[in-house]
């Protein structure tokens, strides 16, 4: 049988263990409370970030609209000549006095001399072939379902397929190894968010704004109406800067190749990638790749 001293030690040990359990439970409760507070704060930060993003998009669209209005004058809009600045008036006067504006130098309508022509011709392997057979004989009215084909004539119609946005879902799997470690797959570069426009839409939008000089708002309208891709003007406004940033490697490689060529010496005078620049004749953002001078 256990002695009184052993019983006392056992009781004291149990009391100490119970006290430690109560302390640990208090620590766990405090940690849970801190975790809940951090989770709440994180949700508030996410909401604030989303609100800030919307405000930035609205501000960017407003800046684009103001820049578009500033680029307007009597030569490229319905504004009266009295609203032009002194510089704009001087430019317009120089254009009016230019000999190229004479009646004898005006271009004739249609294809200009020396301009490359475009001719549509049939292809050897069309995508779709639709036969059109006569149902009955035009002479006697008999059926022609089993009649022999004695000749054909073909005409090809070139058209575009109906536009349709294709949604690709990327699923990153988490897999547990036999060692116990969990590894996660990697999303592709174009999957920048839960829902994001792909590289084809981005490239086509930049082409419309930079190459075709279509304003941001009209580009958004075109993508939505013609292609079924409803994008925001704020998102479009940031594409030119993103595209310009992707030219860094190309410009560096081009400069090195030019400087390494034996027939000429190339000196990169300035390397600049500018997005969002506008002029009176270019209402959409311009993209400048850089300037290279070649010395022979």
GULUMRO-819900 format. One record per residue (C-alpha): residue in three letters; z, x, y; residue number from 1. Coordinates in Angstrom, 3 decimals. Layout:
<rs>
R;residuo;zz;xx;yy;num
R;Ala;Z;X;Y;NUM
...
</rs>
This chain:
<rs>
R;residuo;zz;xx;yy;num
R;Unk;0.000;0.000;0.000;1
R;Unk;-0.774;1.098;3.582;2
R;Unk;2.139;2.250;5.649;3
R;Unk;3.099;0.756;8.991;4
R;Unk;1.586;3.729;10.799;5
R;Unk;-1.767;3.318;9.014;6
R;Unk;-1.802;-0.412;9.816;7
R;Unk;-1.039;0.336;13.455;8
R;Unk;-3.896;2.873;13.609;9
R;Unk;-6.276;0.359;12.007;10
R;Unk;-5.310;-2.379;14.489;11
R;Unk;-5.656;-0.018;17.440;12
R;Unk;-9.102;1.056;16.184;13
R;Unk;-10.241;-2.548;15.917;14
R;Unk;-8.940;-3.309;19.409;15
R;Unk;-10.737;-0.263;20.822;16
R;Unk;-13.948;-1.256;19.052;17
R;Unk;-13.704;-4.814;20.379;18
R;Unk;-13.107;-3.502;23.900;19
R;Unk;-16.150;-1.231;23.618;20
R;Unk;-18.256;-4.180;22.400;21
R;Unk;-17.196;-6.218;25.435;22
R;Unk;-18.121;-3.314;27.722;23
R;Unk;-21.509;-2.950;26.040;24
R;Unk;-22.135;-6.682;26.352;25
R;Unk;-21.393;-6.466;30.070;26
R;Unk;-23.849;-3.577;30.437;27
R;Unk;-26.512;-5.544;28.542;28
R;Unk;-26.022;-8.577;30.793;29
R;Unk;-26.342;-6.413;33.900;30
R;Unk;-29.514;-4.824;32.534;31
R;Unk;-30.961;-8.252;31.776;32
R;Unk;-30.183;-9.401;35.307;33
R;Unk;-31.794;-6.265;36.748;34
R;Unk;-34.848;-6.791;34.546;35
R;Unk;-35.205;-10.404;35.692;36
R;Unk;-34.917;-9.272;39.299;37
R;Unk;-37.569;-6.580;38.799;38
R;Unk;-39.890;-9.057;37.095;39
R;Unk;-39.475;-11.488;39.982;40
R;Unk;-40.138;-8.720;42.493;41
R;Unk;-43.243;-7.650;40.565;42
R;Unk;-44.628;-11.205;40.646;43
R;Unk;-44.046;-11.335;44.389;44
R;Unk;-45.880;-8.007;44.831;45
R;Unk;-48.830;-9.283;42.780;46
R;Unk;-48.993;-12.430;44.911;47
R;Unk;-48.809;-10.378;48.115;48
R;Unk;-51.564;-8.056;46.892;49
R;Unk;-53.826;-11.012;46.098;50
R;Unk;-53.165;-12.539;49.515;51
R;Unk;-53.904;-9.184;51.177;52
R;Unk;-57.148;-8.870;49.252;53
R;Unk;-58.297;-12.303;50.434;54
R;Unk;-57.404;-11.438;54.020;55
R;Unk;-59.370;-8.164;53.773;56
R;Unk;-62.396;-9.997;52.399;57
R;Unk;-62.240;-12.504;55.243;58
R;Unk;-61.879;-9.718;57.814;59
R;Unk;-64.776;-7.778;56.310;60
R;Unk;-66.978;-10.857;56.422;61
R;Unk;-65.975;-11.406;60.054;62
R;Unk;-66.808;-7.789;60.931;63
R;Unk;-70.213;-8.143;59.255;64
R;Unk;-70.915;-11.309;61.228;65
R;Unk;-69.888;-9.695;64.532;66
R;Unk;-72.027;-6.618;63.831;67
R;Unk;-74.958;-8.880;63.038;68
R;Unk;-74.521;-10.701;66.345;69
R;Unk;-74.242;-7.431;68.269;70
R;Unk;-77.543;-6.224;66.790;71
R;Unk;-79.426;-9.282;68.080;72
R;Unk;-81.623;-9.126;71.170;73
R;Unk;-84.581;-10.998;72.623;74
R;Unk;-86.968;-9.046;70.383;75
R;Unk;-85.457;-9.986;67.020;76
R;Unk;-83.818;-13.346;67.743;77
R;Unk;-84.057;-16.417;69.968;78
R;Unk;-81.824;-14.890;72.650;79
R;Unk;-83.330;-14.936;76.156;80
R;Unk;-84.475;-11.606;77.693;81
R;Unk;-81.837;-11.964;80.412;82
R;Unk;-79.136;-11.350;77.797;83
R;Unk;-80.530;-7.898;76.842;84
R;Unk;-78.711;-4.742;77.920;85
R;Unk;-80.421;-2.107;80.070;86
R;Unk;-81.116;0.034;77.001;87
R;Unk;-82.613;-2.892;75.081;88
R;Unk;-84.778;-3.816;78.054;89
R;Unk;-86.110;-0.256;78.297;90
R;Unk;-86.963;-0.242;74.580;91
R;Unk;-88.724;-3.598;74.808;92
R;Unk;-90.692;-2.469;77.872;93
R;Unk;-91.805;0.704;76.069;94
R;Unk;-92.994;-1.339;73.116;95
R;Unk;-94.938;-3.724;75.331;96
R;Unk;-96.649;-0.843;77.140;97
R;Unk;-97.578;0.949;73.915;98
R;Unk;-101.379;1.089;73.348;99
R;Unk;-100.853;-0.046;69.766;100
R;Unk;-100.053;-3.488;71.069;101
R;Unk;-103.574;-3.950;72.436;102
R;Unk;-105.769;-6.666;71.024;103
R;Unk;-108.227;-4.144;69.639;104
R;Unk;-105.529;-2.482;67.497;105
R;Unk;-104.024;-5.596;65.969;106
R;Unk;-104.124;-5.775;62.208;107
R;Unk;-106.333;-8.337;60.559;108
R;Unk;-104.703;-10.807;58.188;109
R;Unk;-104.834;-10.076;54.477;110
R;Unk;-105.106;-6.786;52.602;111
R;Unk;-105.423;-3.778;54.893;112
R;Unk;-108.007;-1.061;54.376;113
R;Unk;-106.637;1.702;52.168;114
R;Unk;-103.671;-0.346;50.967;115
R;Unk;-103.213;-0.397;47.163;116
R;Unk;-104.256;-3.684;45.604;117
R;Unk;-102.565;-5.658;42.854;118
R;Unk;-104.505;-7.349;40.059;119
R;Unk;-103.028;-9.591;37.393;120
R;Unk;-104.673;-9.135;34.023;121
R;Unk;-103.982;-10.340;30.516;122
R;Unk;-101.818;-8.340;28.113;123
R;Unk;-102.552;-7.596;24.474;124
R;Unk;-99.207;-8.801;23.111;125
R;Unk;-97.870;-11.849;24.958;126
R;Unk;-94.257;-12.890;24.414;127
R;Unk;-95.080;-16.493;23.537;128
R;Unk;-98.300;-17.989;22.129;129
R;Unk;-98.767;-21.765;22.439;130
R;Unk;-101.832;-23.210;20.637;131
R;Unk;-103.508;-26.298;22.093;132
R;Unk;-105.720;-28.039;19.491;133
R;Unk;-107.713;-31.243;20.062;134
R;Unk;-106.328;-34.203;18.123;135
R;Unk;-109.553;-36.191;17.671;136
R;Unk;-113.268;-35.508;17.874;137
R;Unk;-114.752;-36.212;21.281;138
R;Unk;-118.017;-37.328;19.619;139
R;Unk;-117.004;-39.699;16.799;140
R;Unk;-113.237;-40.039;17.218;141
R;Unk;-112.351;-38.587;13.785;142
R;Unk;-109.108;-36.667;13.309;143
R;Unk;-109.275;-32.886;13.564;144
R;Unk;-106.021;-31.914;11.818;145
R;Unk;-107.833;-30.118;8.969;146
R;Unk;-110.954;-29.112;10.897;147
R;Unk;-112.037;-25.482;11.020;148
R;Unk;-111.388;-23.403;14.171;149
R;Unk;-114.762;-22.174;15.422;150
R;Unk;-113.676;-20.580;18.711;151
R;Unk;-110.834;-20.075;21.165;152
R;Unk;-110.298;-19.460;24.872;153
R;Unk;-107.086;-17.960;26.185;154
R;Unk;-105.327;-18.096;29.504;155
R;Unk;-102.024;-16.302;30.131;156
R;Unk;-99.357;-17.571;32.513;157
R;Unk;-96.931;-14.957;33.863;158
R;Unk;-93.555;-16.397;34.777;159
R;Unk;-89.886;-15.487;34.954;160
R;Unk;-87.301;-16.783;32.481;161
R;Unk;-84.687;-19.206;33.708;162
R;Unk;-81.822;-17.116;35.162;163
R;Unk;-78.565;-17.223;33.249;164
R;Unk;-75.412;-15.192;33.709;165
R;Unk;-74.395;-13.566;30.407;166
R;Unk;-70.624;-13.164;29.990;167
R;Unk;-69.498;-10.290;27.756;168
R;Unk;-65.843;-10.291;26.708;169
R;Unk;-64.337;-6.863;26.038;170
R;Unk;-61.283;-6.950;23.770;171
R;Unk;-59.113;-3.841;23.563;172
R;Unk;-57.206;-3.715;20.308;173
R;Unk;-53.801;-2.139;19.790;174
R;Unk;-53.465;-0.591;16.342;175
R;Unk;-50.383;0.838;14.685;176
R;Unk;-50.749;4.074;12.761;177
R;Unk;-48.872;4.835;9.561;178
R;Unk;-46.734;7.222;11.639;179
R;Unk;-45.553;4.249;13.713;180
R;Unk;-47.404;5.094;16.954;181
R;Unk;-49.434;2.278;18.584;182
R;Unk;-52.798;3.261;20.131;183
R;Unk;-54.821;1.068;22.493;184
R;Unk;-58.595;0.890;22.953;185
R;Unk;-60.220;1.758;26.283;186
R;Unk;-62.151;-0.732;28.408;187
R;Unk;-65.642;0.303;29.591;188
R;Unk;-66.099;1.396;33.202;189
R;Unk;-67.633;-1.915;34.305;190
R;Unk;-64.614;-3.931;33.105;191
R;Unk;-62.540;-3.264;36.222;192
R;Unk;-60.540;-6.519;36.140;193
R;Unk;-59.883;-9.602;34.040;194
R;Unk;-63.149;-11.034;35.393;195
R;Unk;-65.652;-8.720;37.106;196
R;Unk;-69.367;-8.680;37.917;197
R;Unk;-71.365;-6.234;35.819;198
R;Unk;-73.532;-3.276;36.870;199
R;Unk;-76.805;-5.261;36.894;200
R;Unk;-75.500;-7.787;39.423;201
R;Unk;-74.006;-4.998;41.528;202
R;Unk;-77.218;-2.943;41.503;203
R;Unk;-79.414;-5.934;42.356;204
R;Unk;-77.116;-6.928;45.226;205
R;Unk;-77.267;-3.394;46.681;206
R;Unk;-81.049;-3.444;46.320;207
R;Unk;-81.305;-6.707;48.258;208
R;Unk;-79.062;-5.518;51.091;209
R;Unk;-80.221;-1.901;51.385;210
R;Unk;-83.867;-1.933;50.380;211
R;Unk;-84.843;-5.469;51.435;212
R;Unk;-82.463;-5.586;54.456;213
R;Unk;-81.153;-9.034;53.551;214
R;Unk;-77.896;-9.880;55.388;215
R;Unk;-74.682;-10.119;53.391;216
R;Unk;-74.299;-13.893;53.721;217
R;Unk;-77.903;-14.556;52.696;218
R;Unk;-77.589;-12.138;49.772;219
R;Unk;-74.573;-14.106;48.532;220
R;Unk;-76.561;-17.326;48.943;221
R;Unk;-79.548;-15.919;47.039;222
R;Unk;-77.445;-14.649;44.140;223
R;Unk;-75.679;-17.993;43.869;224
R;Unk;-78.701;-20.300;44.238;225
R;Unk;-81.385;-18.307;42.409;226
R;Unk;-79.396;-16.448;39.752;227
R;Unk;-76.270;-18.544;39.281;228
R;Unk;-73.966;-15.697;40.351;229
R;Unk;-71.615;-17.006;43.061;230
R;Unk;-70.292;-13.815;44.702;231
R;Unk;-68.217;-13.473;47.867;232
R;Unk;-69.397;-11.816;51.074;233
R;Unk;-66.352;-9.556;51.069;234
R;Unk;-67.237;-8.252;47.615;235
R;Unk;-70.823;-7.638;48.708;236
R;Unk;-69.708;-5.785;51.837;237
R;Unk;-67.940;-3.161;49.734;238
R;Unk;-70.861;-2.506;47.367;239
R;Unk;-72.858;-0.216;49.666;240
R;Unk;-69.903;2.123;50.105;241
R;Unk;-69.368;2.126;46.347;242
R;Unk;-73.058;2.880;45.728;243
R;Unk;-73.065;5.645;48.344;244
R;Unk;-70.073;7.249;46.666;245
R;Unk;-72.062;7.465;43.443;246
R;Unk;-74.706;9.677;45.071;247
R;Unk;-72.429;12.711;45.389;248
R;Unk;-73.466;14.323;42.108;249
R;Unk;-77.141;13.577;42.707;250
R;Unk;-77.121;15.127;46.193;251
R;Unk;-75.265;18.213;45.011;252
R;Unk;-77.681;18.735;42.112;253
R;Unk;-80.682;18.151;44.411;254
R;Unk;-79.425;20.719;46.923;255
R;Unk;-78.850;23.309;44.215;256
R;Unk;-82.320;22.757;42.741;257
R;Unk;-83.991;23.068;46.136;258
R;Unk;-82.090;26.208;47.046;259
R;Unk;-82.866;27.722;43.623;260
R;Unk;-86.622;27.060;43.891;261
R;Unk;-88.724;30.144;44.492;262
R;Unk;-91.321;28.560;46.784;263
R;Unk;-88.965;27.438;49.544;264
R;Unk;-85.461;27.733;50.830;265
R;Unk;-83.516;24.534;51.222;266
R;Unk;-80.544;24.318;53.533;267
R;Unk;-78.321;21.242;53.248;268
R;Unk;-77.689;20.548;56.923;269
R;Unk;-75.500;17.529;56.421;270
R;Unk;-74.343;15.558;53.453;271
R;Unk;-73.228;12.117;54.469;272
R;Unk;-72.987;8.846;52.679;273
R;Unk;-72.574;6.032;55.148;274
R;Unk;-72.154;2.361;54.307;275
R;Unk;-72.051;-0.556;56.665;276
R;Unk;-74.268;0.943;59.428;277
R;Unk;-76.495;-1.552;61.201;278
R;Unk;-79.331;-1.439;63.690;279
R;Unk;-81.271;-4.100;65.534;280
R;Unk;-84.036;-4.144;62.929;281
R;Unk;-81.784;-3.886;59.858;282
R;Unk;-79.263;-6.763;59.717;283
R;Unk;-77.983;-5.705;56.288;284
R;Unk;-75.814;-2.618;55.599;285
R;Unk;-77.803;0.606;55.398;286
R;Unk;-77.192;3.365;52.862;287
R;Unk;-77.932;6.910;53.958;288
R;Unk;-78.091;9.380;51.093;289
R;Unk;-78.127;12.573;53.121;290
R;Unk;-80.362;14.932;55.054;291
R;Unk;-82.021;18.029;53.630;292
R;Unk;-84.236;20.472;55.495;293
R;Unk;-86.683;22.703;53.647;294
R;Unk;-87.597;26.056;55.232;295
R;Unk;-90.809;27.715;54.112;296
</rs>
